[in-house]
Amino acid sequence: MAESEAQYYDEDEDEEMPLTERDLADDAQWKLIQKNTFTRWANEHLKTVNKTIADLENDFSDGLRLVALIEVLSGKKFKHVNRRPNFRTQKLENVTRVLEFLERDEGIRIVNIDSSDIVDSNLKLILGLIWTLILHYSISMPMWEGEEPGPQEGGPTPKQRLLNWVQSKVPDIPIKNFNNDWNNGKAIGALVDAVGPGLCPDWEDWDPKNAKKNAKEAMDAAEKWLDVPQLIKPDEMTNPKIDEMSMMTYLAQFPKAKLKPGAPLRPKLNPNRVRAYGPGLEPKGNQVGAPARFTVETFSAGSGSLEITVLNPKGVKEQCEVVDNKDRNMTYSCVYVPSTEGEYKVIIKFGAKEVNKSPFKVKVEGAAGDASKVTAAGPGIEKTGVVASKRTYFEVFTKKWQGNVDVVILDPQWS
């Protein structure tokens, strides 16, 4: 059980440490996280037979819940068990039967653990036993998609097997361990989205500084839509003291995870698919004081927030009105009114990233002409004579005045 002993502190050394120093030791946090994780793992299996444990250190001492756990894991029933173990000898018999069954029938090598360790609530060795069960039943034994059945001589260790599987799912992230590589929450977001494409499509844009928020979003989605229980909690995953055994226990659930029907899948955020067009973004043709209009279309870009910044030639931000049209193409109507001549910059971001061709450079010319001097004529603006569905026309005469002509036609139902 070399792997299960790797992180357990030396018992003699621990006894020599003063109580306060031991409580404040660097590894104290991982001990608590590991105990909590292993307790949750046991309860996930025990709940199928309506049993539970509250204290990993003491609740296995009579052997009954340990028997129940092994029966669930192995799918086999124990014939001879002391159902009312009031005496120490009866408790020892129950635990001994479990340990012998694991070695004889399940082929699990039990090292340095005997029945008295469990009955006497030796937490260190109980954790070692639970880790041995996790390695065998949750990591080593289950067949994963794409694997050949049967044992493979000289194959990878359980740890390497799980790491290989994770790396195959998220090749874009250099995951090399089961502790600090997961601390910022982005790796678990990538894994959840790989197993359930569309659950966390924006994980690449997550801020590593929001580690707990990242982990919570991914782990909540995994629990609800992949049936992956939170054997560790978001604040434990993002804790620098997280131990690899706890992480492996949680992650070992993913190879068997299946996406449930009805999951709220979202397309991957792709700002390059945002379309922005209109005279307000053109290099020429805009005048001071005249509304500069443009449209932003986000239908193919996924789910994200739109941010528009208009900077005048002095770099000062000017107001831009943005209206969500709530239509099929997910378009936004935008307008700004330039206040000065020179080169404007229109910066368009979607999901905190600039879209294609942003920033748009717009040359604004002098003030527009006097609108009161502009005239219009033609059958299309006469009070009578216009026929529905039949093309008509009218002309606008601007004479020598500069400026854009904006025409808005409203149907009779507009209010």
NUMAR-115293 format. One line per 8 residues: number of its first residue (from 1); for each residue z, x, y of C-alpha. Coordinates in pm, 1 decimal. Example, Ala and Ser with C-alpha at 12.3 -4.5 7.8 and 13.67 -1.06 7.14 Angstrom:
BEGIN
1) 780.0 1230.0 -450.0  714.0 1367.0 -106.0
//
This chain:
BEGIN
1) 0.0 0.0 0.0  -87.0 286.8 231.6  -249.6 65.5 495.0  45.5 -172.0 508.3  289.1 110.7 570.1  87.5 280.7 840.9  268.9 129.7 1140.7  614.4 57.3 1003.7
9) 878.9 273.0 1164.4  1097.3 506.6 961.5  1407.3 317.9 851.3  1646.7 614.1 867.3  1523.4 717.9 1210.0  1565.1 361.7 1335.2  1926.3 346.4 1221.5  2010.1 657.8 1423.7
17) 1883.3 503.5 1748.5  2132.6 320.5 1972.3  2077.5 -55.3 1983.0  1961.7 -67.1 2344.3  1719.3 220.7 2294.0  1580.2 59.8 1979.7  1525.9 -269.0 2161.1  1337.0 -87.6 2437.5
25) 1135.2 138.0 2205.8  759.1 145.6 2264.7  683.5 -24.1 1935.0  925.5 -314.6 1985.2  651.0 -541.0 2120.4  415.9 -488.1 1829.0  699.1 -560.1 1585.7  755.6 -898.7 1745.8
33) 382.4 -974.9 1766.4  337.1 -880.1 1402.7  629.5 -1093.2 1287.9  494.1 -1391.5 1482.3  140.9 -1340.4 1349.4  247.1 -1311.4 987.0  469.8 -1618.9 1023.8  178.6 -1822.6 1161.8
41) -49.0 -1696.6 883.6  199.7 -1805.6 617.0  246.7 -2145.0 781.5  -129.2 -2207.6 797.3  -131.2 -2191.2 417.3  203.8 -2359.5 357.8  111.1 -2663.2 566.8  -133.9 -2766.2 293.5
49) 170.6 -2840.3 74.0  382.8 -2978.8 359.6  606.1 -2675.1 385.0  683.4 -2434.3 666.1  891.3 -2131.4 754.8  1070.2 -2069.5 1081.9  1221.9 -1728.7 1010.6  1010.2 -1481.8 815.2
57) 1311.2 -1259.7 761.8  1527.4 -1517.8 582.3  1316.5 -1813.7 469.1  1173.9 -1637.9 162.0  1514.5 -1523.0 37.8  1556.7 -1791.2 -232.1  1198.1 -1744.2 -351.0  1096.1 -2111.2 -328.7
65) 870.4 -2092.4 -24.2  736.3 -1759.5 -145.8  640.9 -1932.4 -471.5  476.3 -2214.0 -273.3  279.5 -1963.7 -63.7  151.5 -1774.4 -367.5  57.7 -2099.4 -542.7  -154.5 -2197.8 -242.2
73) -317.6 -1855.4 -213.4  -388.6 -1809.3 -583.7  -457.7 -2169.6 -675.1  -224.4 -2132.0 -974.6  104.7 -2305.6 -1053.3  430.2 -2141.2 -1159.7  579.2 -2307.3 -1468.3  929.6 -2166.1 -1461.2
81) 1102.7 -2166.9 -1123.3  1465.3 -2223.4 -1028.6  1424.0 -2524.1 -798.6  1788.7 -2513.6 -687.2  1870.7 -2143.8 -658.2  2233.6 -2152.6 -551.2  2323.0 -1815.2 -698.5  2188.9 -1472.3 -614.8
89) 2069.5 -1418.6 -971.9  1856.1 -1732.4 -953.0  1701.2 -1619.7 -623.2  1627.0 -1277.9 -771.9  1460.6 -1442.3 -1072.7  1233.0 -1650.0 -849.5  1120.7 -1352.8 -642.1  1080.5 -1133.0 -950.5
97) 847.0 -1390.4 -1106.6  634.5 -1383.6 -791.2  608.9 -1004.2 -777.8  529.8 -979.1 -1149.3  264.7 -1251.0 -1117.1  97.9 -1070.7 -827.5  73.7 -745.5 -1021.3  -3.0 -886.7 -1366.1
105) -227.7 -1185.8 -1291.0  -371.2 -1109.2 -946.3  -411.9 -733.4 -978.1  -222.9 -664.2 -656.2  -36.7 -335.5 -650.0  315.3 -382.2 -513.9  464.6 -55.0 -388.5  827.4 11.9 -292.4
113) 924.9 -356.3 -290.8  1154.1 -527.5 -540.8  1311.1 -870.3 -553.0  1636.6 -758.0 -388.8  1446.1 -655.9 -72.7  1323.2 -1012.5 -27.2  1653.1 -1178.6 -122.2  1845.4 -945.6 110.5
121) 1607.9 -1020.8 402.3  1468.6 -670.8 450.4  1224.8 -755.2 729.6  1034.0 -428.4 715.4  949.3 -471.7 347.2  887.1 -846.0 382.8  628.4 -765.7 650.4  481.5 -511.4 410.5
129) 454.6 -774.2 135.8  291.5 -1029.3 366.3  42.9 -767.3 486.0  -43.6 -691.2 123.2  -113.3 -1062.3 68.6  -326.8 -1080.4 383.7  -530.0 -776.9 277.9  -594.2 -923.8 -65.7
137) -644.5 -1294.6 -2.5  -783.9 -1299.1 353.6  -979.5 -974.3 385.3  -1059.7 -810.4 49.4  -1118.2 -1105.0 -182.5  -1326.5 -1364.7 10.8  -1703.4 -1332.9 -13.1  -1877.2 -1322.0 323.1
145) -2231.9 -1422.2 400.2  -2485.8 -1156.8 305.3  -2256.9 -968.8 66.1  -2318.9 -900.8 -300.7  -2066.7 -1057.1 -543.4  -1831.7 -842.1 -745.7  -1628.4 -529.5 -664.0  -1812.7 -231.5 -525.2
153) -1696.3 109.1 -641.1  -1644.6 345.4 -353.0  -1705.4 66.1 -104.0  -1545.0 35.5 238.6  -1173.3 -22.6 282.5  -1067.9 -374.9 386.7  -1026.6 -250.1 742.2  -1372.2 -91.6 749.3
161) -1524.7 -398.0 584.7  -1391.9 -625.7 858.1  -1487.6 -379.7 1131.9  -1841.5 -353.6 991.7  -1873.7 -731.2 995.7  -1749.0 -757.2 1355.0  -1984.6 -481.0 1469.1  -2279.0 -656.4 1303.5
169) -2200.1 -971.2 1501.7  -2149.4 -808.2 1841.7  -2369.9 -496.6 1845.1  -2376.3 -495.1 2226.4  -2006.5 -405.4 2247.1  -1879.8 -68.6 2116.9  -1587.9 -201.0 1909.7  -1420.3 83.3 1724.0
177) -1069.7 -46.6 1658.5  -849.5 -353.1 1622.6  -622.5 -302.3 1921.9  -716.8 -187.2 2273.4  -1089.7 -265.4 2238.1  -988.1 -633.6 2247.1  -743.6 -619.4 2538.6  -970.5 -746.1 2819.3
185) -1078.1 -1061.6 2633.4  -1452.7 -995.1 2649.4  -1486.4 -881.5 2287.1  -1336.2 -1202.6 2150.0  -1566.4 -1400.5 2383.1  -1866.4 -1215.1 2241.9  -1752.1 -1275.3 1883.8  -1688.5 -1646.9 1938.4
193) -2033.6 -1685.2 2096.1  -2193.5 -1491.5 1809.7  -2036.2 -1718.4 1547.3  -2090.3 -2034.7 1754.1  -2384.4 -1962.1 1986.7  -2328.8 -2145.6 2312.7  -1947.8 -2162.9 2301.6  -1897.4 -1863.8 2534.0
201) -2246.2 -1778.0 2662.6  -2120.6 -1614.9 2983.0  -1881.8 -1363.8 2826.5  -2080.8 -1069.3 2966.8  -2000.2 -1187.8 3319.7  -1626.4 -1223.3 3259.0  -1407.4 -1007.5 3479.6  -1203.6 -763.2 3264.8
209) -920.3 -804.5 3515.0  -884.7 -1168.0 3401.2  -802.5 -1062.1 3046.7  -567.0 -1346.1 2953.5  -800.9 -1610.1 3100.6  -1093.6 -1460.9 2907.4  -903.5 -1450.8 2579.6  -770.3 -1804.0 2623.8
217) -1115.8 -1951.1 2688.4  -1260.0 -1783.6 2379.9  -964.8 -1849.7 2148.5  -933.5 -2213.8 2256.5  -1304.2 -2265.6 2183.3  -1268.1 -2095.2 1844.6  -971.0 -2311.2 1750.8  -1132.1 -2638.5 1857.5
225) -1491.1 -2586.8 1742.8  -1475.6 -2317.8 1471.5  -1143.4 -2419.7 1312.2  -998.4 -2072.6 1372.1  -621.8 -2114.4 1429.2  -456.1 -1894.6 1689.5  -256.7 -1671.6 1457.4  -210.4 -1456.2 1764.6
233) -187.8 -1589.6 2118.8  -399.3 -1484.6 2419.3  -110.0 -1298.6 2581.6  -56.3 -1109.5 2255.0  -421.8 -1011.5 2217.9  -425.8 -877.0 2573.6  -97.0 -690.9 2526.9  -160.2 -312.8 2510.8
241) 97.5 -300.7 2229.4  -98.6 -533.6 1999.0  -107.5 -383.4 1648.9  -420.6 -369.7 1438.4  -267.8 -563.4 1147.7  -210.8 -867.8 1368.0  -562.8 -843.9 1509.2  -713.7 -807.6 1162.5
249) -516.4 -1108.7 1039.4  -661.3 -1322.5 1318.4  -1016.4 -1186.4 1306.1  -1040.0 -1218.0 926.6  -1077.2 -1594.5 978.1  -1412.7 -1562.8 1156.9  -1645.9 -1466.0 868.8  -1585.1 -1807.3 709.1
257) -1589.1 -2003.9 1036.2  -1846.7 -2281.4 1077.1  -1945.7 -2458.1 1397.2  -1829.6 -2820.2 1406.3  -2066.7 -3100.7 1511.5  -2046.5 -3211.4 1872.3  -1949.9 -2873.8 2016.4  -2027.0 -2846.2 2391.8
265) -2280.7 -2565.9 2359.0  -2415.1 -2411.7 2677.4  -2726.0 -2198.0 2721.8  -2670.4 -1834.8 2804.0  -2652.0 -1772.4 3177.0  -2974.6 -1608.6 3297.5  -3004.3 -1576.5 3677.5  -3355.8 -1434.0 3638.7
273) -3472.8 -1781.5 3539.3  -3367.1 -1934.5 3869.6  -3666.1 -2037.6 4084.1  -3638.4 -2025.9 4462.5  -3927.1 -2137.1 4680.7  -4014.5 -2293.6 5015.1  -4106.5 -2194.5 5372.6  -3749.8 -2086.6 5448.5
281) -3796.1 -1792.3 5209.5  -4145.8 -1689.8 5318.4  -4191.3 -1354.3 5497.4  -4366.0 -1523.1 5791.8  -4387.1 -1861.4 5957.5  -4026.8 -1935.5 6059.6  -3916.2 -1977.9 6421.5  -3590.2 -1968.5 6610.3
289) -3431.9 -2312.7 6631.0  -3661.1 -2468.0 6368.6  -3513.0 -2575.5 6032.9  -3606.2 -2330.9 5757.4  -3609.8 -2520.4 5429.3  -3627.6 -2403.3 5068.7  -3546.6 -2523.8 4717.9  -3353.5 -2357.9 4435.6
297) -3417.7 -2473.0 4077.6  -3164.7 -2375.0 3806.7  -3270.2 -2583.1 3505.0  -3365.9 -2287.8 3282.2  -3087.2 -2056.7 3395.7  -2790.0 -2207.0 3212.7  -2460.3 -2321.4 3357.9  -2337.1 -2139.5 3666.4
305) -2242.5 -2171.5 4031.3  -2496.1 -2130.6 4311.1  -2409.3 -1915.7 4611.9  -2638.0 -1872.2 4914.2  -2578.8 -1633.5 5202.7  -2801.6 -1617.4 5512.5  -2766.3 -1304.8 5728.3  -2926.8 -1272.7 6070.8
313) -3080.7 -944.5 6196.9  -2734.1 -826.0 6308.8  -2590.0 -884.9 5961.9  -2390.3 -1186.5 6076.2  -2366.9 -1477.4 5834.4  -2527.9 -1803.1 5948.9  -2470.8 -2148.9 5808.2  -2690.4 -2275.2 5526.7
321) -2661.0 -2635.1 5413.5  -2695.9 -2678.2 5036.3  -2737.5 -3020.6 4874.9  -2719.7 -3071.0 4497.9  -3000.0 -3314.3 4416.0  -2850.3 -3394.4 4072.4  -3195.7 -3429.2 3920.5  -3346.7 -3327.3 3585.8
329) -3456.9 -2986.0 3710.2  -3112.3 -2917.8 3857.7  -3252.8 -2844.8 4204.3  -3073.3 -2776.2 4529.8  -3223.6 -2848.0 4873.2  -3130.0 -2581.3 5125.8  -3183.3 -2550.1 5500.3  -3074.3 -2309.4 5771.2
337) -3165.0 -2291.6 6140.3  -3233.0 -1935.9 6262.5  -3063.4 -1857.3 6593.3  -3238.2 -1534.2 6685.9  -3560.5 -1341.2 6636.9  -3592.8 -1065.3 6379.5  -3560.7 -1011.1 6005.1  -3326.6 -1245.6 5821.4
345) -3197.3 -1189.5 5469.0  -3139.7 -1480.5 5232.9  -2922.2 -1377.7 4937.8  -2921.9 -1618.0 4642.7  -2672.3 -1569.6 4359.2  -2631.3 -1770.7 4042.2  -2328.9 -1708.2 3824.7  -2225.2 -1427.8 4064.0
353) -2554.4 -1240.6 4005.4  -2852.7 -1220.1 4237.3  -3160.2 -1410.8 4126.7  -3508.5 -1265.1 4098.0  -3652.2 -1138.9 4433.4  -3317.9 -1175.1 4612.5  -3252.6 -1083.5 4889.0  -3548.4 -1264.2 5046.3
361) -3659.6 -1101.1 5372.6  -3771.8 -1356.7 5629.3  -3923.3 -1261.8 5966.1  -3823.5 -1514.6 6231.8  -4039.1 -1542.5 6542.7  -3958.6 -1673.7 6890.8  -3834.0 -2021.7 6967.1  -4040.3 -2314.8 6851.0
369) -4247.1 -2517.5 7096.7  -4153.2 -2835.0 7279.2  -4163.1 -3116.9 7025.5  -4205.2 -3374.0 7302.6  -4551.5 -3234.2 7373.4  -4667.8 -3273.6 7012.2  -4870.8 -3583.0 6925.2  -4983.8 -3745.3 6602.2
377) -5257.7 -3994.1 6523.9  -5440.3 -4142.7 6228.7  -5449.6 -4447.0 5999.6  -5158.4 -4316.0 5791.7  -4911.1 -4383.6 6072.8  -5048.7 -4713.6 6199.0  -4825.3 -5019.9 6173.1  -5083.0 -5204.7 5964.5
385) -5369.8 -5121.8 5734.2  -5192.2 -4882.7 5494.4  -5245.9 -4988.6 5130.0  -5004.2 -4897.3 4847.7  -5131.0 -4633.2 4600.7  -5433.1 -4558.9 4821.3  -5469.1 -4221.3 4989.8  -5439.7 -4217.5 5367.6
393) -5397.2 -3950.1 5632.9  -5289.2 -3863.6 5984.3  -5310.7 -3556.3 6206.4  -5048.9 -3370.4 6411.3  -5162.1 -3201.7 6733.7  -4939.3 -2910.4 6842.0  -5178.5 -2770.4 7104.6  -5061.3 -2420.8 7201.4
401) -4701.1 -2462.3 7088.8  -4562.2 -2245.9 6805.9  -4345.6 -2386.0 6530.5  -4336.9 -2542.9 6187.0  -4431.0 -2904.3 6138.6  -4184.3 -3094.7 5921.4  -4293.7 -3432.9 5790.6  -4055.8 -3663.6 5603.9
409) -4191.2 -3989.1 5458.5  -3937.8 -4251.6 5351.4  -4021.7 -4546.9 5128.9  -3907.5 -4902.6 5221.2  -3615.9 -4885.9 4975.4  -3457.0 -4584.6 5142.6  -3127.8 -4654.7 5311.6
//
